[in-house]
Amino acid sequence: MTGKYTPLEYYLRDLPASQREVIMPFEQIERILNDKLPPSAYKYQAWWANQKEGSHVEANAWLDAGWKVDTVKFSEKWVRFVRQ
């Protein structure tokens, strides 16, 4: 089953195994998704939480790819993922 965030999962999965972290501007994530992130992604740390339960379908994308959110910089609109 593919969802809105599946392209992000594939992107992260395809990064070289030697790469331990990646910093992605929100704009780059939106290009990968071919869609805008929701307004809450620009405002709330909770949107970027590394939780699979509940309604965090976006987190499944990076967690299933073997990554987790390490830092979100709202003022500069980027997120850093680190390999789990």
C-alpha positions in Angstrom: 0.0 0.0 0.0 1.4 3.4 -0.9 0.5 6.5 0.9 1.3 10.2 0.7 4.7 9.7 2.5 5.8 6.5 0.7 8.1 8.5 -1.7 9.9 9.9 1.4 10.4 6.3 2.7 11.8 5.2 -0.6 14.1 8.2 -0.8 15.5 7.6 2.7 15.8 3.8 2.0 17.8 4.5 -1.1 20.5 6.6 0.6 23.9 4.9 0.9 24.2 2.6 3.9 27.3 4.5 4.9 25.3 7.7 5.3 24.5 8.2 9.0 22.4 11.4 8.8 20.7 13.7 6.3 19.5 17.2 6.6 16.5 18.0 4.4 14.8 21.3 3.9 11.0 21.1 4.1 10.9 22.2 0.4 13.0 19.2 -0.6 10.6 16.9 1.2 7.7 18.5 -0.6 9.4 18.0 -3.9 9.9 14.3 -3.1 6.3 14.0 -2.0 5.1 16.1 -5.0 2.8 17.6 -2.4 2.9 20.2 0.4 3.5 19.3 4.0 0.6 20.1 6.3 0.7 23.4 8.1 1.3 21.5 11.4 4.6 20.2 10.0 5.8 23.8 9.9 4.7 24.6 13.5 4.6 21.6 15.8 7.4 19.3 17.0 4.8 16.7 17.6 4.2 16.3 13.9 7.8 15.1 13.6 7.6 12.7 16.5 9.1 9.3 16.0 5.9 7.4 16.9 4.3 4.7 15.0 1.1 4.4 17.0 -1.8 6.8 16.6 -2.3 9.0 13.5 1.4 9.6 12.7 1.3 8.1 9.3 4.2 10.4 8.2 6.5 8.9 10.9 6.0 5.4 9.5 7.7 6.6 6.3 11.0 7.4 8.0 10.9 4.8 10.8 10.1 2.0 8.3 13.1 3.2 6.2 15.3 2.9 9.3 15.7 6.6 10.1 14.4 8.8 12.9 14.0 12.5 13.3 16.8 14.0 15.3 16.3 17.8 15.0 13.7 20.0 13.5 14.6 23.7 12.9 11.4 25.5 12.3 13.0 28.9 11.9 15.1 27.6 9.0 12.6 25.0 7.8 14.7 21.8 7.8 14.7 18.5 9.5 17.7 16.2 10.3 17.2 12.4 10.1 19.7 10.0 11.6 19.9 6.3 10.9 18.6 4.1 13.6 
